[in-house]
């Protein structure tokens, strides 16, 4: 009986670890703000952190055109142009991933923001780029997401 209990505890522990590992691959937050206000708060925080919003792409139109029922859905492209140019020059394999993208969508009366953890870019870049820049981006993105989640 004790052995079975120990195995169950071990299995639960392993599941928890794998969930945490997967959660580190994305950065996500939820805001009580309606979509338009959350989008405004997102763009203001991006600028306040020294980044530029390079483009906002509508996704909801394409999804509804394919028969999906969706509310507001956008992808916000943001970065520092000089950094992006330097990184893609040193590691062209990063080009498809840059600038970083933030998905923002309405879910009922709340808004959700999701992005890939920029630390994953270090694996793609290999030795061509010091991974500290991606750690800095992660810190900034978490701060931006915090700003939006705390905005009222």
N, C-alpha and C positions, 0 to 999 in steps of 0.2 A: 504494500500500500504506500509506504514512504517513498519507494522507488518511483512509483507511478506519479505521485504528487511532485516529486523532484523533476521528473520528465515534463510534466505539464508546466511547471514554473519555468523550466529552461526553455520550453517551446514559446511560452508567452514572452519571455525576455528576448529571444531571438526575433520574434515578430516585431516587437517594439523597436529594437535596434534597426531592423530593415526599414520600418516606416520612417524613423528619424533620418536615415541615410537618404531615402527618396525625397523627403521634405527639404533637404538641403540643396537639392537640384533646382528648386524653384523658390522664388520670393513671391509671397502672396499676402494681400491684406483686404479687408472689407471695410467699407465706409458707410456710415448712416446717411451720408449726403445723397441727394438725388443725382442722377447721372450728369446733368449740366454743371452743377456746382462742384461735383467731384472732378470733372474734367478741368474746370477752371483752377481748382486747388492743385491738381496735378501739374498743370503747366506753370503755375506760379512757383511751385516748389522746385520744379526742374530748373527754372531760370535762377531762383535764389541760390541754388547749389552750383551755379556757374556753367550750366549746360544750355544748349540751344535745342529747341524743338525744331527739328528739320522737316518733319512731315507728320500729318495726321491722316491715316487711311481709314475710310469707312468700310466696315465689314458687314454690317447688318443688311445692307441692300442686297449684296450677293447671296447671303444666307436665306433671306426671305424669298429671293428669286428662285432658289432651289427647293422651296417648300418648307423651310424651317420657320418655326415661330420664334422670333427673337425680338428683343427690345433694342436699345442702343448698344452698339458694339464698335469700338475703334481700336486701332493700333497706333500708338504714339512712338515715333522714332526720335531719339534724343541723344546728343553727345556733344563732344567738343571737336570741332572740325579738324583742328591741327592734330589732335591725338589720333583721331580716326585715320587720317591720311598717313601718319607715321606708322601706325600699327599695321595697316594694310600693305604698306610698302615693305615692312620688315617680315610680315607673315601674310602673304596674299591669301592663304587658305582661310583667313578670318573674314574676308570680304563679304561673304554671304550672311555673316552674323552681325555685321556692324552697319550702322550704329545700333546700340542696344534698343530693343523694342519692348514697350509696355502695352499689354492688352488691358483694356478697360471696358467693362460692360455692366449694364444694369441687370440686377437680379432682384425682381420685386421692387421694394422701396429702398433697396440698398445698391451700392456699386462695388464691384470687385476689381482689383488690380492684380495682375499676374505678370511675371517676367522670369526668364531663365536666370539662374545665379551666374553672374559674370565670371566667377572663379572657374567655371567650366571652360571658358575660352582659353585658359592657360593650357589645358590639355590639347586643344586644337593647335595653339601657337607653338607648342613645344619649347625648345630652348631659344627661339628667336626673340622672345619678349620676356622681360622680367615680370613674374606673376604678381608683383606688388600692385601694379596698376589695376589689375582685376579685383584685388582685395579692396582697393580704394573705391572702385566703382560699386562693389557690393555694399560697402558702408554707405555710400551716397544714396544708392537706391533704397536701402532699408530706411534711411533717414527721410527720403522723399515719401516713401510709403507711409511712414509714421506720421508725417505732416498731414497727409490726406486722411488717414484714419482718425486723426485727432481733430480735424477741422470741423467746425460746427456752423 
